[in-house]
Amino acid sequence: MRTCSSSRRSVIAALGAAATVAAGPSRAAAATGRPSARGAIPLRVGLIGCGSRGRGAAKNVIMADAGVTLVAVADVFPEQVRAAVDGLAADPDVRERVRVPEEHRFVGLDAYQKLLSTDVDYVVHATPPGFRPLHLRACIDAGKHVFVEKPVAVDGPGLRACMAIVAEAKRKGLAVGVGLQRHHDPRYLQLVDRLRGGDIGEILAARCYWNQGPIWVKRREHGWSDLEWQLRNWYYFSWLSGDHIVEQHIHNIDVINWGFGKHPVAAVAVGGRQQRVQPIFGHIYDHFAVDFEYPNDVHVMSMCRQIVNGANDVSEHLVGTKGRADSGDLSVKVGKKTVFSYDSKSAKHVDPYLQEHIDLIESIRKGKPLNELKWGTESNLAAVMGRMAAYTGKKVTWEQALNSKESIIPPTLNFKDKMAVPAVAIPGAQDVI
């Protein structure tokens, strides 16, 4: 979803998204990390997590570069593996480069390890978020470039693990892309470029929303264990999704951080369950409202809900000393005058879900692999901080969220064991953050 414009390059440079290749590159970096014509060097891709997002991302990466071939897939469930391979192999856009032999179709909780033992160069990681810190570390340890979906973690320990991976990936010369695709959307890139240029002056306040109706849910089937039911309904368990403020609203929070060029320092929040109250919906909330505090006592209203359809709003708005910027109509206004408005009619359409892979692969081929993990983790941490503030009813600081010892990931995972559903968080009833 990007054009190779000077605007895009200046914004990415300003964000420090590109990492230089360290000495002693990994095998994957050595195989693909040198300048070449697009598609000239084969790039073997493996997919970990074969749900709809994983299948979509796999198609995106195949279409992103003529040298890409999908050669391995992994998932906990066998039918997900079959659906991914069969679906992509039947897709006329990509089927010629879907070459996944039976011996490269891995199933089980350890399937990711088996995939990483193959000769893949580039991993698309799209499991439920709770698994991502562990799997991301394994990808980097195995010397693989990786595109990891957002969010990258669901709690403080997981986020600290991801922060530690940033330097290791740079040292090994490995690219790490994060699925916050607005950073590869020319509309947002140009809008943020205007903010960087001072069009609205000093930013004084902002607000962001992801307000929508209900999402999917899968009713428990006979024979499913506790773990299988939770995995198949991963969205409704915070250890797997982080709750929807982390899994979904992270996009809007990320745009605000991007616009400010910094992260919040504290959060106060409310939230709860009003519409999704039955046990089938696990234990997550269906609405949040967060007051994020940024440096210099600047505040941002953040709101998300998955309750009823109607009055839906997915947008970001920033107000400065000179004017305002709105992602809804992609404009910058100073007083009543519009000084910038994205011209969608004359601009070339760019699909950011495709462009994020184009850009990542291009960086690998040029020997300057992108590393998006730092700012991706920071936006993730802001969302987790908001959830913690709502769950506890307390003001939570950035340092408290980052240094939290609370791991919400179960210590062991076994399909035979009983696995209780955590209680719905009641503000004021829990001290641990």
Secondary structure, 3 states (H helix, E strand, C coil): CCCCCHHHHHHHHHHCCECCCCCCCCHHHHHHCCCCCCCCCCEEEEEECCCHHHHHHHHHHHHHCCCEEEEEEEECCHHHHHHHHHHHHCCCCCHHHECCCHHHEEECCCHHHHHHCCCCCEEEECCCHHHHHHHHHHHHHCCCEEEECCCCCCCHHHHHHHHHHHHHHHHHCCCEEECCHHHHCHHHHHHHHHHHCCCCCCEEEEEEEEEECCCCCCCCCCCCCHHHHHHHCHHHCHHHHCCHHHHCCHHHHHHHHHHHCCCCCEEEEEEECCCCCCHHHCCCCCEEEEEEEEHHHEEEEEEEEECCCCCCEEEEEEEECCCEEECCCCEEEECCEEEEECCCCCCCCCCHHHHHHHHHHHHHHCCCCEECHHHHHHHHHHHHHHHHHHHHCCCEEHHHHHHCCCCCCCCCCCCCCCCCCCCCCCCCCCCCC
